[in-house]
């Protein structure tokens, strides 16, 4: 699998004129030639609270955030704090 810039591809397709069935082969060539984008895997996690009810920690790396501040991303491992891996599946659908 390769990730492409769909917006650029749609712009290119809209700029072309397609009159015959053979012209649609241009679309396949355009998809093949479409520039790819760099993407990184996003780890998803959530802030959990220790059994003492006071200290938060990351569900991925198990480290506490500095100053016990629960941010949108874990400052230790970079996980996106949006509810864990189950939420990642919901976002992609």
C-alpha positions, 0 to 999 in steps of 0.5 A, spaced: 500 500 500 502 507 498 499 513 501 497 518 495 495 526 496 488 525 493 487 532 493 492 533 488 490 527 484 483 529 484 485 536 481 489 533 476 483 528 474 478 534 473 483 538 469 483 533 464 478 531 458 475 524 458 472 523 451 473 515 450 473 509 454 481 509 452 482 516 455 480 513 462 486 509 462 489 516 463 486 515 470 490 509 471 496 512 469 495 518 473 494 514 480 500 510 478 504 517 477 501 520 483 505 523 489 506 519 495 505 522 502 509 521 508 505 518 514 507 515 521 503 510 525 500 514 530 500 510 537 493 511 541 493 511 549 489 514 554 491 517 561 489 512 567 489 514 574 493 510 579 489 506 584 491 512 589 486 516 585 491 522 584 497 520 579 496 519 572 500 515 567 500 513 560 496 507 558 502 505 553 508 507 556 506 507 563 510 513 565 507 519 569 506 526 565 511 531 568 507 536 573 501 531 572 499 535 567 494 530 562 496 533 555 493 531 548 499 527 547 504 523 552 510 527 553 514 521 554 512 516 548 508 521 544 501 517 544 495 521 542 491 521 548 484 520 545 482 513 548 486 508 546 487 503 540 479 502 540 478 509 538 483 509 533 479 504 529 473 508 530 476 514 527 478 511 521 471 508 519 
